[in-house]
Amino acid sequence: MHCGAARALNYAIRLAKESGQVQLHIAYAHAPPVVYGEIAIYMPEERARELQERHSKDILGPAIAKATAAGVPFKSNILVGDVPHVLAKYAEDNACDGIVMGTRGMGAIGNLLMGSVATKVVHLSKLPVTLVK
């Protein structure tokens, strides 16, 4: 879990504790694996998906442990697809009140040149989005 995500989780846990009766949805999203050409000989798409799932669980593990230790009710999910779209859709489909997410801190210039997941989620979601640096 990168620093921005860890700080976002800490913030979300604090909000949940202050407001009570809140369930967090801890999600990690990634694009589907791309396996084509000669790579498919060495790693079939199914194996790539298995590795990606294991990696996702490794990333979610510390977040799950932190939420458990904090005593905050939560669900955890691994989402697959275009990351900004699946995050925004998941939050809306699950009737979340808002989205709290970390940023990588690239700054305005980096976001203009490359775009960021956080910036795209802000534009895609109808929910309030809190970005934590």
N, C-alpha and C positions, 0 to 999 in steps of 0.2 A: 504494500500500500504506500503510494508516494505521500510526501509530507502534506500537500494540499488536501488529499483525501482523508488523511488521518485527522487533520485539523477540522475538516468539515464534519467528520463523524463525532469528534468531541463536542462540537457546537450543537449538532443535532441531538446528541445524548443530553446535553445540558438543557436544551429547549424541551425535550420530552419530559425530563424530570421536573422542570418548572411548571409545565402545563398539565402534567398528569394525564392519565387516560389516553395516552398517545401511543400508537404502534409505529415503530420505525420500519421502513422497507430499505434494507441494505442491498444494493444491487451492484453487480459488476457486469459491464457490457463489453463485448468484443465483436469484431467483424467475423463472419464465417471464414474458416480456413480456405485458402486458395491452393489447390493442388492440381497441377496440370502438366502435360508433356512428360518428359523423362522423370520428373520428380515423383510421379504417380507410381513408377516402378519400385522406387525405394520406400515410399511412404504413401500408402493408400489413403484416400480421403477420410475413411473411418478412423484410421490410426491418428491422423492429424486432429480430428475432432476429439478423440480421447485425450490426447496430449493437451489440447487447448482447455478441455474441461478440467483436467487435473491442475493445470496452471491457474485457472480461474478460482478453483477451490483453495489453492494455496494463498492466493491474494485475499480472498474473502475470510480466510481463517482468523487472522488477527482482528479483523473488524467484528466478527462473530464473538470472539473471546472477549473483546472490550465491551460490547453491548451486553453480553451475558453477565460479566462482572459488575456492570453498572446496574443490573436488575431492571433494565428497560425492555418491555415487550418488543419483539421485532420478528420480521420475516426476512430471509435472505434469498436472493435469486441471482442466477446467472442468465444474462440476456444475450442473445445472438442476433446480429443484424447490423444495420447502419447505426452506429453507436448513438448519435444525438437523437435520431428518430425513435429507436427502441426505448431509450430512457424517458423521453417525453411521453410516448404512448403508454408505457408501463405505469407511470405516475398517474396519468389521466384514467386509464382503465381500472386502476385500483382505488379510485376516489381519494387520492392523496390531497392534502391541503396545500402542499408546496413541495419544492425540491431544494435540497441542500446539497451542494457539490463543491468539491475542491477545484482549484485551478492550478495549472503548472507554472503560472507566473511569467509567461513569455513577454508580457507587456503589450502595449497598444500596437507597436510596429510588428511584432511577431504575429499577433492575432490578425492584423490586416493582410499580411503576406500569406500566412498559412491557414488562418481561421482556427478556431478552437472548438472543441467539443462543447465546452461551457457556453461559449457565445452562441453556438447553434442551438443548444437546448433552450437558451433564453428566448430566441426567436421562434422556435417551434412550439413551445409549451404555452398553454393558456393559463397555467398555474404560476404563482409567484415563485421565482427562482432566487435563492440566496447563494452567492458565490463566496467561498472562503479561500483566502490566499494562504 
